Structure formats: structure tokens, C-alpha cells
Amino acid sequence: MNIIGTNTNATISYAKQILSDIDDASMCEQPLGLNHPAWLLMHLATAADYAATLLGGKGVCPASWNEISDTKKPLSKNRADYPSKDELLKTFEAAFQNASKLYQDSSLEALSKPQKLGFFESELPSVGEMATFLILSHTNLHLGQLSAWRRAVGKGPLF
């Protein structure tokens, strides 16, 4: 059983559900100052690439996405500063499928090695623990933000 893979697929499916009735032009709206969907998808895809790198592989996102999705920089409200909704979703899914596959293919020895990303090293000391966080927990935290954004723009609940 591939628990990470199954959960990754569920997470991707949930993200697509949240965005299913959001049009491309709305992807940079910021009601209440919330992180908007374009930035969230880009940020999450680059986080999946961090997990891929941590697991010994390569990421799939364009290099420019790291700077645009930097948490220390303000989000742009300009829709032209971000890729299309379709490209964001495609890259988001590819990044998570890539990281999930690398995780599944990793040995217990590789997953047990210390992680040295410079954050959460005491809370998530191993490569496996940090990769799990980046692939699942961090992602679902931000999908909660996306769900709140959805409600703030007037969309109804999914469930």
C-alpha cells in the first residue's frame, strides 16, 4: 500500500474540486487580504519540488516560480504575473506526483537521514518526516486557505 501516493491523489483531487468553478480571471483576487489561488498553487508546487529535491530527485517547476512564490515577498494582484489556471494546476499535479513517486521509491535508509533544509529541523528531523510534511500537511494547510478564499469570493461549500 502506498499511503503517501493515495493521500497525494486525494489532495490533488480536492484542490481541483476547490477550483472547479473558479475562472482564470479570478485567480489573483484577494478578498480580505487572503492568499490568492494563483500564488497558492505556485507556492505548493514549489514546496513539492523541495520535497523532490530532499528525496534525491529533481523538481518540475520553472525556476522563476521560486522567486514569485517566495513567502517573504508580497503577492501580486496582477493576473499577468502568473501562469494560466490550467498551467498552474497541471504543474501543481506534476510536482506532487513527482514527489510522491520519489518518496515511494526511497529506501527506509534514505528516508531516515537527517534533513538540512534550515527549518523544522528539530520538529521534523528526518528526510522522510520533512518530505511527508511538504507533500501532505503543508499542502492541506494551504488548501484550507484556498477553501477560505473560495468562501470569501462568494462560492458555496463543497461538502
Secondary structure as a PSIPRED ss2 file (coil, helix, strand):
# PSIPRED VFORMAT (PSIPRED V4.0)

   1 M C   1.000  0.000  0.000
   2 N C   1.000  0.000  0.000
   3 I H   0.000  1.000  0.000
   4 I H   0.000  1.000  0.000
   5 G H   0.000  1.000  0.000
   6 T H   0.000  1.000  0.000
   7 N H   0.000  1.000  0.000
   8 T H   0.000  1.000  0.000
   9 N H   0.000  1.000  0.000
  10 A H   0.000  1.000  0.000
  11 T H   0.000  1.000  0.000
  12 I H   0.000  1.000  0.000
  13 S H   0.000  1.000  0.000
  14 Y H   0.000  1.000  0.000
  15 A H   0.000  1.000  0.000
  16 K H   0.000  1.000  0.000
  17 Q H   0.000  1.000  0.000
  18 I H   0.000  1.000  0.000
  19 L H   0.000  1.000  0.000
  20 S C   1.000  0.000  0.000
  21 D C   1.000  0.000  0.000
  22 I C   1.000  0.000  0.000
  23 D C   1.000  0.000  0.000
  24 D H   0.000  1.000  0.000
  25 A H   0.000  1.000  0.000
  26 S H   0.000  1.000  0.000
  27 M C   1.000  0.000  0.000
  28 C C   1.000  0.000  0.000
  29 E C   1.000  0.000  0.000
  30 Q C   1.000  0.000  0.000
  31 P H   0.000  1.000  0.000
  32 L H   0.000  1.000  0.000
  33 G H   0.000  1.000  0.000
  34 L C   1.000  0.000  0.000
  35 N C   1.000  0.000  0.000
  36 H C   1.000  0.000  0.000
  37 P H   0.000  1.000  0.000
  38 A H   0.000  1.000  0.000
  39 W H   0.000  1.000  0.000
  40 L H   0.000  1.000  0.000
  41 L H   0.000  1.000  0.000
  42 M H   0.000  1.000  0.000
  43 H H   0.000  1.000  0.000
  44 L H   0.000  1.000  0.000
  45 A H   0.000  1.000  0.000
  46 T H   0.000  1.000  0.000
  47 A H   0.000  1.000  0.000
  48 A H   0.000  1.000  0.000
  49 D H   0.000  1.000  0.000
  50 Y H   0.000  1.000  0.000
  51 A H   0.000  1.000  0.000
  52 A H   0.000  1.000  0.000
  53 T H   0.000  1.000  0.000
  54 L H   0.000  1.000  0.000
  55 L C   1.000  0.000  0.000
  56 G C   1.000  0.000  0.000
  57 G C   1.000  0.000  0.000
  58 K C   1.000  0.000  0.000
  59 G C   1.000  0.000  0.000
  60 V C   1.000  0.000  0.000
  61 C C   1.000  0.000  0.000
  62 P C   1.000  0.000  0.000
  63 A C   1.000  0.000  0.000
  64 S H   0.000  1.000  0.000
  65 W H   0.000  1.000  0.000
  66 N H   0.000  1.000  0.000
  67 E H   0.000  1.000  0.000
  68 I H   0.000  1.000  0.000
  69 S C   1.000  0.000  0.000
  70 D C   1.000  0.000  0.000
  71 T C   1.000  0.000  0.000
  72 K C   1.000  0.000  0.000
  73 K C   1.000  0.000  0.000
  74 P C   1.000  0.000  0.000
  75 L C   1.000  0.000  0.000
  76 S C   1.000  0.000  0.000
  77 K C   1.000  0.000  0.000
  78 N C   1.000  0.000  0.000
  79 R H   0.000  1.000  0.000
  80 A H   0.000  1.000  0.000
  81 D H   0.000  1.000  0.000
  82 Y C   1.000  0.000  0.000
  83 P C   1.000  0.000  0.000
  84 S C   1.000  0.000  0.000
  85 K H   0.000  1.000  0.000
  86 D H   0.000  1.000  0.000
  87 E H   0.000  1.000  0.000
  88 L H   0.000  1.000  0.000
  89 L H   0.000  1.000  0.000
  90 K H   0.000  1.000  0.000
  91 T H   0.000  1.000  0.000
  92 F H   0.000  1.000  0.000
  93 E H   0.000  1.000  0.000
  94 A H   0.000  1.000  0.000
  95 A H   0.000  1.000  0.000
  96 F H   0.000  1.000  0.000
  97 Q H   0.000  1.000  0.000
  98 N H   0.000  1.000  0.000
  99 A H   0.000  1.000  0.000
 100 S H   0.000  1.000  0.000
 101 K H   0.000  1.000  0.000
 102 L H   0.000  1.000  0.000
 103 Y H   0.000  1.000  0.000
 104 Q H   0.000  1.000  0.000
 105 D H   0.000  1.000  0.000
 106 S C   1.000  0.000  0.000
 107 S C   1.000  0.000  0.000
 108 L H   0.000  1.000  0.000
 109 E H   0.000  1.000  0.000
 110 A H   0.000  1.000  0.000
 111 L H   0.000  1.000  0.000
 112 S H   0.000  1.000  0.000
 113 K C   1.000  0.000  0.000
 114 P E   0.000  0.000  1.000
 115 Q C   1.000  0.000  0.000
 116 K C   1.000  0.000  0.000
 117 L C   1.000  0.000  0.000
 118 G C   1.000  0.000  0.000
 119 F C   1.000  0.000  0.000
 120 F C   1.000  0.000  0.000
 121 E C   1.000  0.000  0.000
 122 S C   1.000  0.000  0.000
 123 E C   1.000  0.000  0.000
 124 L C   1.000  0.000  0.000
 125 P C   1.000  0.000  0.000
 126 S E   0.000  0.000  1.000
 127 V H   0.000  1.000  0.000
 128 G H   0.000  1.000  0.000
 129 E H   0.000  1.000  0.000
 130 M H   0.000  1.000  0.000
 131 A H   0.000  1.000  0.000
 132 T H   0.000  1.000  0.000
 133 F H   0.000  1.000  0.000
 134 L H   0.000  1.000  0.000
 135 I H   0.000  1.000  0.000
 136 L H   0.000  1.000  0.000
 137 S H   0.000  1.000  0.000
 138 H H   0.000  1.000  0.000
 139 T H   0.000  1.000  0.000
 140 N H   0.000  1.000  0.000
 141 L H   0.000  1.000  0.000
 142 H H   0.000  1.000  0.000
 143 L H   0.000  1.000  0.000
 144 G H   0.000  1.000  0.000
 145 Q H   0.000  1.000  0.000
 146 L H   0.000  1.000  0.000
 147 S H   0.000  1.000  0.000
 148 A H   0.000  1.000  0.000
 149 W H   0.000  1.000  0.000
 150 R H   0.000  1.000  0.000
 151 R H   0.000  1.000  0.000
 152 A H   0.000  1.000  0.000
 153 V C   1.000  0.000  0.000
 154 G C   1.000  0.000  0.000
 155 K C   1.000  0.000  0.000
 156 G C   1.000  0.000  0.000
 157 P C   1.000  0.000  0.000
 158 L C   1.000  0.000  0.000
 159 F C   1.000  0.000  0.000
